[in-house]
Amino acid sequence: MLRRESRSLGNLLSLLAGLTLLVLPIVVVWLLRHENSVTGTLAVGLLTLQACVGLLFLVFAAHTAAYAFIARRAPAQAVIVLGAGLLAGRVPPLLAGRLQQAITASAQRTAPRGRIPIMPSGGQGRDEPQPEGQAMGEWLRRHGVPAEDILVEDRARTTQENLRYSAELLQQHGVAPPYLIVTNNYHAPRAAMLARKLGIDAHAIGSPTAFYFWPSAYLREFVAVMAGHRFLIFLAGLPSVILSAFTWLALTA
């Protein structure tokens, strides 16, 4: 990950999580060895917090696995492909994987007039010579998708705009929901959650991601989902606070 990607905080999440799992037991043992109310309370608080966060992550992992199984079989009248940025004006491998997945998904589903349309979605970034949607549409045509089966959305700058603009454009062309959103596998659950939040009838599926990139990307999605559900963060922290308070009372009584 460090060799192939930028050294951003998001890309370092798997390293940080691994170091935390290694260091935390050492810290807890060090705290317990001091045998006083302060260190004992901190040890209990840390262990409880780790257990609660771990439980939330297991629930998230189980949900994403179950959702991926369901979404693969979901009916759709169109496929929306989320953009991921161009590289030197061309479709990079990560985005090509999404487009190939869209071709496969479209071939597996049919509409009254035949093959369901594919909508590549993405606007033009500051360092891009053309909108992502147009470059993605050209890639699809070069890989055998008929031009009449491609509807390009070329204004979106965010995932929310990808979904909203694509749904609006599809309905303008008479293509009613449900839709199928194609992104990378780690991003699919959050894309589906965002679609539901926007009131769009759609499921999301993911294309494969490089093995070295997936752990940090998946953890980044977990953090983003938790940030959008602050009540779950409160529930995760509540047992830690309660047990820490009881520990403090027991050790100081």
Backbone bond lengths (Angstrom), bond angles and torsions (degrees), N, CA, C in turn:
res aa  C-N    CA-C-N  psi(-1)  N-CA   C-N-CA  omega(-1)  CA-C   N-CA-C  phi
1 M - - - 1.452 - - 1.532 110.80 -
2 L 1.339 116.01 -44.20 1.457 120.18 179.44 1.524 111.91 -65.79
3 R 1.331 116.84 -34.10 1.469 120.18 -179.13 1.522 112.21 -74.57
4 R 1.335 116.90 -36.72 1.463 119.84 -169.55 1.522 114.88 -101.36
5 E 1.338 118.07 -19.12 1.457 120.74 -175.93 1.525 110.06 -124.91
6 S 1.336 115.49 169.76 1.462 120.26 177.97 1.526 110.69 -69.71
7 R 1.318 116.61 152.73 1.463 121.43 -177.50 1.526 110.49 -88.25
8 S 1.318 116.56 59.64 1.456 122.03 177.24 1.523 109.38 -88.83
9 L 1.334 115.68 164.24 1.460 119.98 179.59 1.525 110.74 -60.86
10 G 1.336 116.95 -40.91 1.462 120.26 179.78 1.514 112.79 -61.28
11 N 1.331 116.67 -38.32 1.462 120.65 -179.42 1.521 112.90 -76.06
12 L 1.333 117.27 -14.92 1.463 121.38 -179.27 1.523 112.57 -98.41
13 L 1.335 117.86 4.73 1.455 120.02 -174.37 1.523 113.23 -60.68
14 S 1.327 117.79 -40.26 1.467 119.08 -179.15 1.530 110.55 -65.67
15 L 1.326 117.44 -38.22 1.464 121.00 176.48 1.524 110.81 -64.20
16 L 1.319 116.70 -45.32 1.465 120.70 -179.53 1.522 111.32 -64.78
17 A 1.342 116.76 -40.42 1.463 120.07 178.94 1.527 110.51 -64.73
18 G 1.316 117.03 -41.99 1.460 119.98 178.67 1.521 112.46 -64.15
19 L 1.334 116.75 -42.67 1.464 120.18 177.87 1.526 111.40 -63.69
20 T 1.337 116.27 -37.15 1.466 120.27 178.50 1.522 110.86 -63.35
21 L 1.321 116.54 -43.38 1.465 120.01 179.41 1.526 112.01 -64.27
22 L 1.330 116.80 -30.57 1.464 120.51 178.91 1.527 112.23 -80.12
23 V 1.317 116.48 -38.88 1.463 121.12 -173.69 1.523 112.54 -82.31
24 L 1.337 117.03 -34.70 1.463 119.62 -174.23 1.527 113.95 -56.80
25 P 1.343 119.83 -46.59 1.481 118.25 178.01 1.525 112.31 -59.00
26 I 1.318 117.64 -37.38 1.468 120.70 179.19 1.525 110.39 -64.45
27 V 1.335 115.72 -42.67 1.467 120.22 179.25 1.525 110.49 -63.31
28 V 1.347 117.16 -42.92 1.459 120.80 -178.87 1.526 110.78 -63.49
29 V 1.324 116.92 -45.25 1.470 120.12 178.03 1.530 110.59 -60.81
30 W 1.317 116.83 -42.01 1.465 120.71 178.79 1.529 111.23 -62.09
31 L 1.326 116.95 -40.39 1.465 121.04 178.66 1.526 111.44 -65.80
32 L 1.347 115.86 -43.01 1.467 119.63 -177.15 1.531 111.79 -67.75
33 R 1.307 117.03 -29.08 1.471 120.24 -178.54 1.528 111.60 -66.46
34 H 1.323 117.41 -22.90 1.465 119.74 -178.47 1.529 111.78 -77.83
35 E 1.331 117.27 -20.06 1.466 122.97 172.61 1.532 113.00 49.76
36 N 1.332 115.68 55.57 1.461 119.87 171.28 1.520 109.36 -138.40
37 S 1.302 116.75 170.27 1.467 120.98 -172.37 1.527 112.53 -64.66
38 V 1.316 117.34 -35.82 1.463 120.17 -177.25 1.530 110.59 -69.62
39 T 1.331 116.99 -52.34 1.463 119.76 -177.94 1.521 111.56 -68.11
40 G 1.347 117.47 -34.95 1.460 119.90 177.06 1.511 112.24 -64.24
41 T 1.336 115.87 -41.26 1.469 120.40 178.07 1.520 110.63 -65.00
42 L 1.350 117.26 -42.74 1.474 120.23 178.86 1.522 111.43 -63.19
43 A 1.327 117.43 -39.61 1.461 121.00 179.80 1.517 111.25 -62.86
44 V 1.341 116.56 -46.26 1.466 120.40 178.73 1.525 110.61 -63.43
45 G 1.333 116.12 -42.16 1.461 119.34 179.52 1.514 112.67 -61.81
46 L 1.329 116.98 -42.99 1.467 120.72 179.81 1.526 111.74 -65.91
47 L 1.330 116.98 -44.06 1.466 120.28 -179.62 1.523 111.23 -64.53
48 T 1.341 116.89 -41.99 1.462 120.25 179.71 1.521 111.18 -66.10
49 L 1.331 115.84 -41.72 1.463 119.72 179.29 1.519 110.96 -63.61
50 Q 1.336 117.12 -41.59 1.461 120.28 177.59 1.524 110.88 -61.79
51 A 1.330 116.86 -41.84 1.469 120.05 -179.84 1.520 111.22 -64.17
52 C 1.339 117.28 -41.79 1.470 120.81 -178.78 1.524 111.66 -67.91
53 V 1.332 116.82 -42.81 1.466 120.21 177.87 1.531 110.01 -65.11
54 G 1.331 116.59 -40.49 1.463 119.86 177.07 1.508 112.58 -61.87
55 L 1.346 116.72 -39.49 1.457 120.18 178.26 1.524 111.10 -65.46
56 L 1.346 116.81 -42.74 1.464 119.63 176.74 1.522 111.52 -60.17
57 F 1.336 116.11 -40.48 1.465 119.45 -179.91 1.525 111.18 -66.24
58 L 1.341 117.47 -39.70 1.465 120.53 177.57 1.521 111.13 -63.58
59 V 1.328 116.99 -40.97 1.468 120.52 177.08 1.525 110.16 -62.75
60 F 1.346 116.22 -43.70 1.462 120.94 178.65 1.528 110.95 -61.58
61 A 1.338 116.57 -43.89 1.468 120.77 -179.85 1.524 111.23 -64.51
62 A 1.344 117.11 -42.46 1.460 120.48 179.01 1.522 110.79 -64.78
63 H 1.337 115.73 -40.66 1.472 119.44 179.57 1.525 111.33 -64.30
64 T 1.333 117.20 -44.99 1.462 119.30 -178.37 1.526 111.67 -65.94
65 A 1.336 117.14 -36.76 1.465 119.96 178.05 1.525 111.01 -66.25
66 A 1.334 116.55 -44.11 1.465 119.94 179.23 1.524 110.73 -66.46
67 Y 1.336 115.84 -40.20 1.466 118.81 -179.40 1.526 111.69 -65.53
68 A 1.328 117.20 -39.40 1.469 120.30 179.02 1.522 110.72 -60.15
69 F 1.335 116.89 -38.75 1.463 120.91 178.92 1.530 110.72 -64.88
70 I 1.337 116.36 -42.32 1.472 121.13 -178.74 1.524 110.92 -70.11
71 A 1.344 116.89 -45.14 1.461 120.96 -173.76 1.524 112.46 -64.79
72 R 1.334 117.32 -32.76 1.471 119.49 -179.51 1.516 111.99 -59.82
73 R 1.327 117.49 -26.44 1.458 121.72 -176.87 1.523 112.93 -104.31
74 A 1.324 117.46 6.54 1.461 121.42 -176.42 1.529 110.82 -71.63
75 P 1.330 117.75 138.19 1.467 120.50 176.14 1.527 109.99 -71.53
76 A 1.328 116.64 156.41 1.463 120.61 179.80 1.525 109.41 -158.08
77 Q 1.319 114.85 151.54 1.458 121.80 175.79 1.527 112.35 -105.38
78 A 1.336 116.47 -6.87 1.465 121.59 176.72 1.521 108.51 -163.48
79 V 1.327 115.81 156.55 1.466 121.95 178.26 1.526 108.58 -115.05
80 I 1.316 116.20 125.20 1.468 122.56 177.41 1.524 108.14 -104.27
81 V 1.326 117.05 124.33 1.468 121.58 179.55 1.521 108.73 -106.61
82 L 1.321 117.02 119.66 1.458 121.22 -179.66 1.524 110.37 -78.11
83 G 1.323 116.48 135.62 1.455 121.34 178.71 1.516 111.87 -71.09
84 A 1.331 115.91 160.40 1.470 120.64 -178.71 1.523 111.99 -141.57
85 G 1.315 117.25 16.78 1.458 119.56 179.50 1.520 112.30 92.04
86 L 1.332 115.79 141.70 1.463 121.79 177.85 1.522 109.68 -96.74
87 L 1.313 115.95 156.21 1.465 122.52 177.98 1.518 107.44 -118.74
88 A 1.336 116.07 111.31 1.466 121.47 -176.51 1.530 110.61 55.43
89 G 1.322 115.92 37.17 1.456 121.52 177.94 1.511 115.15 78.88
90 R 1.324 117.00 4.38 1.460 120.69 -177.82 1.526 111.19 -119.23
91 V 1.321 114.79 162.21 1.462 120.86 179.28 1.525 108.71 -74.43
92 P 1.345 119.11 117.77 1.465 121.82 179.64 1.527 111.09 -77.38
93 P 1.326 118.11 169.21 1.472 120.83 -177.17 1.526 113.94 -56.80
94 L 1.338 118.02 -40.24 1.461 119.90 -179.02 1.523 110.57 -60.41
95 L 1.324 117.35 -45.02 1.462 121.66 -179.73 1.524 110.93 -71.44
96 A 1.337 116.96 -35.34 1.462 120.27 176.47 1.528 110.91 -61.39
97 G 1.345 116.40 -36.28 1.459 119.87 177.13 1.517 111.66 -62.36
98 R 1.328 117.09 -39.48 1.467 120.56 176.85 1.527 110.73 -63.94
99 L 1.322 116.17 -43.59 1.463 119.84 -177.97 1.530 111.18 -66.13
100 Q 1.323 116.97 -39.96 1.456 120.01 177.63 1.522 110.71 -64.35
101 Q 1.327 116.54 -39.06 1.456 120.46 176.52 1.522 110.80 -63.68
102 A 1.333 116.95 -36.93 1.461 120.99 178.23 1.526 111.11 -65.00
103 I 1.332 116.60 -40.44 1.469 120.02 177.80 1.526 110.12 -61.29
104 T 1.322 116.24 -45.09 1.464 120.81 179.27 1.524 111.14 -62.58
105 A 1.335 116.87 -45.24 1.464 121.00 -179.19 1.515 111.28 -64.26
106 S 1.323 117.22 -39.32 1.465 120.91 178.70 1.522 111.03 -65.57
107 A 1.328 116.18 -40.51 1.467 120.04 -179.98 1.523 111.86 -66.10
108 Q 1.335 117.46 -27.16 1.462 121.55 -178.88 1.524 112.95 -81.69
109 R 1.322 117.05 -9.87 1.459 121.26 -177.45 1.518 109.46 -125.18
110 T 1.301 117.60 150.69 1.459 122.12 -179.53 1.519 110.26 -129.67
111 A 1.306 115.51 153.05 1.465 123.42 175.20 1.521 107.57 -117.49
112 P 1.348 118.48 170.86 1.464 120.42 -179.98 1.525 113.74 -54.78
113 R 1.351 115.57 -30.95 1.476 117.36 -178.88 1.522 111.91 -95.50
114 G 1.328 117.39 3.44 1.450 120.53 178.79 1.517 112.06 123.27
115 R 1.297 116.42 -129.64 1.463 121.70 -177.33 1.524 110.56 -68.55
116 I 1.339 117.32 138.56 1.458 120.07 179.83 1.525 109.55 -77.29
117 P 1.333 117.54 147.62 1.467 120.31 -176.54 1.526 112.66 -72.77
118 I 1.314 115.26 157.87 1.465 123.21 175.86 1.524 107.79 -115.20
119 M 1.335 116.42 130.14 1.463 120.86 178.97 1.524 110.12 -115.35
120 P 1.335 118.69 100.85 1.463 120.56 171.22 1.519 109.10 -73.42
121 S 1.325 116.87 133.93 1.462 120.32 -172.85 1.521 110.66 -127.69
122 G 1.332 115.85 127.67 1.458 120.38 176.38 1.508 111.37 167.79
123 G 1.331 116.31 133.71 1.452 121.08 178.18 1.519 112.07 -86.89
124 Q 1.318 114.83 -169.45 1.461 121.03 -175.99 1.520 110.34 -99.26
125 G 1.342 116.30 121.17 1.452 120.88 175.88 1.511 111.32 -79.27
126 R 1.331 115.44 168.87 1.462 120.03 -177.38 1.522 112.59 -62.52
127 D 1.336 116.74 -30.76 1.463 120.00 -177.07 1.524 111.96 -103.86
128 E 1.332 117.43 18.19 1.463 121.19 -177.05 1.523 110.38 -112.95
129 P 1.337 118.19 135.38 1.465 120.87 -177.42 1.521 113.83 -75.35
130 Q 1.323 117.39 -15.77 1.452 121.42 179.09 1.520 109.05 -153.59
131 P 1.342 117.75 161.79 1.461 119.78 177.85 1.524 111.92 -60.96
132 E 1.316 115.46 145.64 1.465 119.81 179.73 1.528 111.00 -59.23
133 G 1.329 117.00 -40.23 1.457 120.35 -178.92 1.516 112.82 -57.23
134 Q 1.344 116.60 -40.64 1.463 120.24 179.41 1.528 111.20 -67.59
135 A 1.338 116.63 -44.32 1.465 120.04 178.88 1.524 110.77 -62.96
136 M 1.311 116.86 -39.09 1.462 120.91 177.80 1.528 110.91 -66.56
137 G 1.329 116.93 -39.09 1.464 120.17 177.45 1.514 111.73 -62.93
138 E 1.340 116.59 -40.37 1.470 120.23 177.71 1.528 110.03 -64.44
139 W 1.329 117.23 -40.01 1.469 120.92 178.33 1.521 110.14 -60.99
140 L 1.306 117.02 -43.84 1.463 120.76 179.73 1.530 111.40 -62.39
141 R 1.337 116.92 -42.12 1.474 119.56 179.23 1.526 110.85 -64.55
142 R 1.336 116.44 -39.65 1.471 119.21 179.00 1.526 111.44 -66.50
143 H 1.311 117.93 -21.66 1.461 121.68 -178.44 1.523 112.03 -105.99
144 G 1.323 115.78 26.98 1.449 120.33 166.19 1.511 117.88 93.38
145 V 1.319 118.54 4.44 1.460 119.55 178.61 1.528 108.80 -85.35
146 P 1.317 119.08 124.48 1.473 120.42 -179.82 1.527 111.33 -59.81
147 A 1.324 115.79 144.84 1.465 120.77 -177.70 1.524 111.71 -59.41
148 E 1.350 116.80 -33.47 1.471 119.33 -178.46 1.521 112.68 -71.28
149 D 1.323 117.14 -13.45 1.470 120.72 178.12 1.525 112.48 -96.87
150 I 1.332 117.23 7.87 1.464 121.51 -178.48 1.528 109.48 -116.84
151 L 1.310 117.00 125.20 1.461 123.46 173.46 1.523 107.38 -119.02
152 V 1.320 116.89 119.90 1.467 120.83 -174.00 1.521 111.05 -97.27
153 E 1.341 115.84 131.92 1.469 122.40 170.40 1.520 105.72 -110.44
154 D 1.342 117.91 121.30 1.466 120.02 -170.85 1.530 113.98 -127.49
155 R 1.350 117.08 26.59 1.470 119.17 -179.56 1.523 113.54 -114.21
156 A 1.326 118.06 -22.11 1.464 121.84 -169.41 1.522 112.37 -66.20
157 R 1.330 115.48 140.13 1.466 121.47 176.54 1.524 112.29 -116.94
158 T 1.327 117.98 -13.71 1.461 122.74 179.66 1.523 108.71 -133.76
159 T 1.334 115.97 167.86 1.468 119.78 178.11 1.519 110.77 -61.88
160 Q 1.321 117.07 -39.61 1.455 119.98 179.13 1.520 110.91 -61.30
161 E 1.332 117.05 -42.77 1.466 120.26 177.40 1.519 110.82 -68.08
162 N 1.334 118.17 -37.72 1.472 121.00 174.83 1.521 110.32 -50.56
163 L 1.318 115.47 -50.75 1.459 120.39 -174.97 1.527 111.62 -71.17
164 R 1.321 116.33 -47.17 1.461 119.14 -176.13 1.529 111.95 -66.34
165 Y 1.335 117.49 -48.36 1.462 120.72 -179.24 1.529 111.06 -64.71
166 S 1.333 117.06 -39.05 1.463 120.25 -178.71 1.522 110.72 -65.99
167 A 1.336 117.21 -44.46 1.466 120.32 179.20 1.518 110.92 -62.59
168 E 1.338 116.87 -41.52 1.466 120.24 179.04 1.531 111.12 -63.74
169 L 1.329 116.68 -44.05 1.465 120.68 -178.23 1.527 111.14 -67.47
170 L 1.319 117.99 -39.55 1.461 121.07 178.08 1.532 110.78 -62.82
171 Q 1.303 117.24 -42.69 1.460 119.84 179.47 1.520 111.12 -67.87
172 Q 1.350 117.82 -33.37 1.463 120.55 174.90 1.520 111.47 -62.73
173 H 1.339 116.71 -30.33 1.469 121.16 178.19 1.536 111.95 -91.05
174 G 1.318 116.04 10.13 1.453 119.49 176.48 1.509 115.67 79.08
175 V 1.328 116.90 17.26 1.468 121.24 179.10 1.528 108.10 -100.14
176 A 1.314 116.01 106.45 1.457 121.21 -176.94 1.524 110.50 -84.01
177 P 1.341 117.04 157.33 1.467 119.53 175.01 1.523 110.79 -68.14
178 P 1.345 117.73 167.05 1.460 127.93 13.18 1.523 112.68 -82.78
179 Y 1.335 114.97 157.77 1.447 122.16 178.72 1.529 110.01 -117.72
180 L 1.325 114.23 163.91 1.461 120.84 176.30 1.522 107.71 -120.34
181 I 1.320 116.92 123.88 1.464 122.55 179.84 1.529 108.53 -97.01
182 V 1.315 116.51 133.03 1.463 121.03 178.17 1.522 108.84 -115.78
183 T 1.318 115.79 124.83 1.458 123.19 175.86 1.523 106.75 -142.65
184 N 1.324 119.27 -155.65 1.468 119.73 173.57 1.517 110.00 -89.36
185 N 1.331 117.41 158.03 1.464 120.52 -170.90 1.530 112.78 -60.35
186 Y 1.326 117.44 -36.06 1.465 118.59 -179.54 1.538 112.23 -69.60
187 H 1.338 117.45 -24.18 1.467 122.34 -174.65 1.521 113.20 -95.95
188 A 1.326 117.52 -13.18 1.469 120.83 -173.07 1.525 113.64 -59.52
189 P 1.344 120.71 -47.40 1.472 118.96 -178.60 1.518 113.10 -59.13
190 R 1.337 117.78 -42.05 1.468 119.39 -179.26 1.525 111.19 -70.27
191 A 1.339 117.52 -33.84 1.462 119.85 175.63 1.527 110.59 -63.10
192 A 1.331 116.62 -40.29 1.466 120.32 177.89 1.524 111.22 -65.71
193 M 1.335 116.74 -40.22 1.463 120.36 178.23 1.522 110.83 -63.53
194 L 1.329 117.22 -39.97 1.455 121.22 179.12 1.530 110.80 -66.89
195 A 1.339 116.65 -39.05 1.466 120.07 177.50 1.525 110.84 -61.12
196 R 1.334 116.56 -43.98 1.465 119.52 178.02 1.524 111.07 -62.61
197 K 1.332 116.41 -39.71 1.463 120.78 178.90 1.528 110.96 -62.03
198 L 1.330 117.10 -34.53 1.465 122.11 179.68 1.522 112.16 -83.84
199 G 1.326 117.46 -2.91 1.457 120.78 -179.79 1.518 113.59 78.13
200 I 1.332 117.63 23.89 1.466 122.15 -179.72 1.523 108.91 -98.08
201 D 1.316 116.62 127.66 1.465 121.90 179.04 1.530 108.29 -79.24
202 A 1.310 116.04 96.92 1.469 119.95 -175.51 1.516 110.67 -157.48
203 H 1.331 114.82 150.93 1.454 122.28 168.43 1.522 107.64 -112.67
204 A 1.330 116.50 164.67 1.467 121.03 -178.87 1.517 110.37 -129.53
205 I 1.316 115.85 137.12 1.463 121.52 174.83 1.522 108.50 -123.57
206 G 1.327 115.93 163.12 1.453 119.52 -175.89 1.509 113.74 -123.15
207 S 1.307 114.91 149.01 1.464 120.84 172.46 1.525 108.22 -91.75
208 P 1.328 117.90 158.44 1.470 120.61 -178.44 1.528 112.05 -60.59
209 T 1.326 115.18 150.93 1.460 123.19 179.27 1.521 108.92 -121.92
210 A 1.318 116.86 146.90 1.467 121.22 178.38 1.533 110.04 -53.09
211 F 1.333 116.47 136.81 1.469 121.32 -172.85 1.520 112.31 -58.78
212 Y 1.335 117.75 -35.69 1.463 120.11 -177.00 1.526 111.66 -74.08
213 F 1.336 116.47 -24.09 1.467 121.41 -175.88 1.519 112.07 -88.99
214 W 1.342 116.65 -27.52 1.463 121.26 -170.82 1.523 114.20 -61.39
215 P 1.353 121.77 -45.84 1.467 119.59 -175.91 1.529 113.93 -57.16
216 S 1.329 117.46 -49.83 1.461 119.59 179.59 1.527 111.53 -66.00
217 A 1.331 117.02 -39.04 1.458 120.00 179.41 1.526 110.93 -64.27
218 Y 1.331 116.64 -40.56 1.471 120.59 179.70 1.525 110.92 -66.77
219 L 1.325 117.02 -41.79 1.466 120.56 176.40 1.524 111.03 -63.85
220 R 1.327 116.85 -36.92 1.467 120.54 177.56 1.520 110.85 -62.73
221 E 1.333 116.31 -40.01 1.467 119.44 177.17 1.527 111.10 -66.06
222 F 1.331 116.70 -39.73 1.464 120.63 177.60 1.524 110.55 -59.84
223 V 1.321 117.11 -46.06 1.465 121.15 178.99 1.525 110.53 -62.64
224 A 1.337 117.14 -41.66 1.465 120.66 -179.28 1.525 111.24 -65.12
225 V 1.327 117.13 -40.84 1.465 120.50 178.85 1.525 110.55 -66.14
226 M 1.327 116.80 -42.63 1.466 119.91 178.10 1.529 110.98 -63.30
227 A 1.331 116.68 -38.74 1.462 120.02 178.76 1.526 111.51 -63.07
228 G 1.324 116.22 -29.62 1.450 120.08 177.72 1.519 113.91 -84.73
229 H 1.329 116.92 -6.16 1.470 122.32 178.01 1.526 108.02 -128.70
230 R 1.318 115.65 72.39 1.463 120.52 -173.37 1.523 112.14 -65.33
231 F 1.322 116.98 -24.11 1.465 119.15 177.84 1.521 110.42 -63.71
232 L 1.340 117.29 -35.03 1.466 120.46 176.88 1.525 111.23 -66.55
233 I 1.325 116.68 -36.28 1.462 119.83 176.33 1.526 109.37 -64.07
234 F 1.328 116.01 -41.05 1.467 119.94 177.83 1.525 110.60 -61.64
235 L 1.336 116.60 -44.12 1.470 119.97 179.63 1.528 111.13 -64.16
236 A 1.334 116.62 -36.35 1.462 119.46 179.49 1.523 111.75 -68.64
237 G 1.308 116.69 -35.12 1.457 119.98 -179.03 1.515 113.88 -82.15
238 L 1.342 116.65 -23.60 1.470 120.04 -175.68 1.530 113.40 -61.36
239 P 1.350 119.86 -48.21 1.476 118.74 178.31 1.524 112.37 -60.12
240 S 1.330 116.85 -35.99 1.460 119.92 179.29 1.520 110.90 -63.54
241 V 1.328 116.32 -42.56 1.464 120.40 179.44 1.524 110.69 -66.76
242 I 1.329 116.49 -43.83 1.471 120.20 -177.32 1.524 111.13 -64.90
243 L 1.342 116.86 -48.34 1.463 119.54 -179.61 1.522 112.02 -65.77
244 S 1.336 116.01 -35.56 1.460 119.08 176.82 1.525 110.38 -64.11
245 A 1.342 116.66 -40.27 1.462 119.83 179.38 1.537 111.05 -65.18
246 F 1.338 116.31 -43.49 1.474 119.21 178.19 1.535 110.61 -63.83
247 T 1.321 116.64 -39.89 1.470 120.12 178.55 1.523 110.74 -62.01
248 W 1.317 116.44 -44.93 1.461 120.53 178.76 1.538 111.11 -59.96
249 L 1.344 115.77 -45.09 1.469 119.33 179.96 1.519 111.45 -63.69
250 A 1.355 115.57 -39.93 1.476 118.97 -178.85 1.519 111.74 -68.28
251 L 1.324 116.94 -37.78 1.458 120.09 -177.14 1.539 113.49 -80.59
252 T 1.315 115.65 -19.85 1.472 118.54 -179.82 1.519 112.84 -102.56
253 A 1.348 117.62 -4.44 1.460 119.87 -178.42 1.526 111.28 -69.18
